[in-house]
Amino acid sequence: MPTDRTTVHSVAKAMELIEVLLTQRTPLSLSKLSAATGYPKSTVHALLSSMREYGMITQREDGRYYLGLRMFECGCAVSAEWNAATAARPYLELLANETGASSFLSILDGTNVISIDQCPGRASFHVVPEIGFRLPMHATSQGKLLLSQLPDSEVRRRLDNAGMPAFTPHTILSQEELCKALGKIRRDGYAVEDGEYKIGLRSVSAPVFDRISGQNYAIGVVGLFRRIASEEFEQAISHVVLAAKQLSQAIGGQ
């Protein structure tokens, strides 16, 4: 993980340990945490011991380490401030019911998109992103939608840090092409993904604005739509755009 001159290295190392546990979502031994971060066992043990004193890390009976109860409390405190996540639930359920596809609410976090709520559609094969799962910015409708809310200079800076890996033959791989697509998204008021992240999956996202927190969100649906140029998908676009406008109004946005 890159650091700058203002980074406190011990804090950065502690955050890397937390990131590993968040990503793995299972208790890990001291050896595995040391291997995952590249830090000596003595360093990792000292960091874990300090965080354990504050309840951020817990140690199981078998010696493995995991996220502590204090982390859960922090998560609850953060989620309590996310009015949009609470207010969005009925809109997500309505979108899933109207389109038959899975609906989601996402935010942009650094160089990734994070799903903060979702509602599976009627299809037997659920493709909704898991809550807390990180998705690429350049290859998803929600990622492109949220990038379109930023100046092109900031978009390029984030893409420089994240890179633009190919997920399918349809993934946009150049910043110039993506910035051109973002211009269209700003004009249209919604973003579309056409098999750019997963072959066969198509999605649409529209912006949600929260006046209280200043946070921008993306609400949308993803599913096995046969093609973008279809009445079914056009109806999904209309439903998503309307839901985004209504949710923005409900939480005091524009």
Summary of the structure (lengths in Angstrom):
residues: 254
radius of gyration: 20.0
end to end distance: 36.0
largest distance: 60.8
contacts: 815
relative contact order: 0.11
helix: 47%
strand: 18%
